[in-house]
Every structure is written in structure tokens, then in C-alpha cells.
Amino acid sequence: MSAQKWIILDRDGVINEDSDEYVKSAEEWIAIPGSLEAIARLKQAGYGVAIATNQSGIGRGLFSFEDFETMCEKMDVMLDQVGGWVDGIFLCPHAPDEGCHCRKPLPGLFEQIQEAFELNSLEGVPVIGDSLRDLQAGQAMGCTPILVKTGKGERTLKKGQGLEGVAVYDDLAEAVNALLA
């Protein structure tokens, strides 16, 4: 399986609309136009697709793990309708002050992905996120960072920090178009 090409995606702000009040339910989970089709194109091109997502709303008590699973089920159904799927979803449910190793920008979720899929290395694996911490977590494992302007991407771009050599695209669909070109 390690010979397969891989890509790691953030969820909120990359695949679905983000909210400063957190995405707390399946009703609030709204796909960004073109994102699910982009994942389907990645799958059709032979990519393994993993999601690495901070979900501190669970640790903050704003929604439950079951609510998160319901959001994932909605995404899976919608992906299936366009011929796509994800190989794994890896989440950090901890609040920022819990001191875990899995909360991005730390690389714990990426280490879990590498172990779960028995990958020798994540060197060069594209990581697509809308915040600097998404990219930093991937860069710590040798991933190639890609920023999208959706979600918090415009804010991240305006700050301009840590983005040297980072490819920037309008959204996941445009980033995938460039990857598959």
C-alpha cells in the first residue's frame, strides 16, 4: 500500500465551510462547492486520501464524538454520490490547553496516518489546509504544504507568516486540478 500516492487534507475550511462558532452538527456541515468532486478525482487518479482535523469543539464540550461521526457519515454519503471516498479520518478531539501531541501544528495526526497506512515516509506528500498550523504539522513530517483561500485561508494569507514556498490556490478543486495536471 505504501507505493500508492497519498494526500492529506484538513477538513473544516478545505472540504466543508468553516465557522468561528465551530461546525457542531451534520446540519451545519456544508460542503464547499467542488470539494467532494475534487476528492473523487483524487481517488480516480489513484491517490490515498486521509483527513487530519483538529476538533477542539469536542474537548470544549460544544459537540460530541457522536456528532462528529454523524458529520463524517454525511460527508461519506455525499462523497459516494460523486464517486469518491476517504481512506481515513484522523482527529484531535482535545482542547488547546490539554497539551496533547495530536493537535496541529504538532505532527501527531500525521504520525498516526503514517502508521495506520504503513507508509515509510510522508516526504513530499501534499498537505492541503486553510491555516498555518495545518501546513506546519505536515511540514514537520516532510509533507509539501498547499494553502487554500477557503475557510481561514484568506486570513492566513494576509498574515503572510510561514508561507515561503507554499503553493496557494482558491480552493480544493483548484489545488487538485494543479496536482493532477
HELIX and SHEET records of a PDB file:
HELIX    1   1 SER A   35  GLN A   44  1                                  10    
HELIX    2   2 SER A   56  GLY A   59  1                                   4    
HELIX    3   3 PHE A   65  GLN A   81  1                                  17    
HELIX    4   4 PRO A   96  GLU A   98  5                                   3    
HELIX    5   5 GLY A  108  ALA A  116  1                                   9    
HELIX    6   6 LEU A  132  GLN A  139  1                                   8    
HELIX    7   7 GLY A  153  LYS A  159  1                                   7    
HELIX    8   8 LEU A  172  LEU A  180  1                                   9    
SHEET    1   A 6 GLY A  88  CYS A  92  0                                        
SHEET    2   A 6 TYR A  47  ASN A  54  1                                        
SHEET    3   A 6 LYS A   5  LEU A   9  1                                        
SHEET    4   A 6 PRO A 126  GLY A 129  1                                        
SHEET    5   A 6 THR A 144  VAL A 148  1                                        
SHEET    6   A 6 ALA A 167  TYR A 169  1                                        
END                                                                             
